[in-house]
Amino acid sequence: MAALTWPTEAWAPQALEWIEQGVEIDGEIAEALESFAANKLHSQTMRHKAFAFAARWRRKQALRS
């Protein structure tokens, strides 16, 4: 969470890599990913990756309901 909400992009690539490697996403992390993706101060590549992780998590949650 801290890496995704850090005020600079320094930790964001590491956070996204951890998620890519299998760190489990929960609702709080999904919201942080969506917030990160909406912030145009971050690079487009990282925003798209964050959005994709959050969207994938949301789809899984919808299927479980």
ZIJOUR-V188331 format. One record per residue. N is the residue number from 1. PSI is psi as a letter, one per 30 degrees, with the letter a starting at -180 (none if undefined). Layout:
N	PSI
N	PSI
//
This chain:
1	e
2	e
3	e
4	f
5	g
6	k
7	f
8	l
9	g
10	e
11	f
12	e
13	e
14	e
15	e
16	e
17	e
18	e
19	e
20	e
21	f
22	g
23	k
24	k
25	k
26	a
27	e
28	e
29	e
30	e
31	e
32	e
33	e
34	e
35	e
36	e
37	e
38	f
39	j
40	f
41	f
42	l
43	k
44	e
45	e
46	e
47	e
48	e
49	e
50	e
51	e
52	e
53	e
54	e
55	e
56	e
57	e
58	e
59	e
60	e
61	e
62	e
63	e
64	f
65	none
//
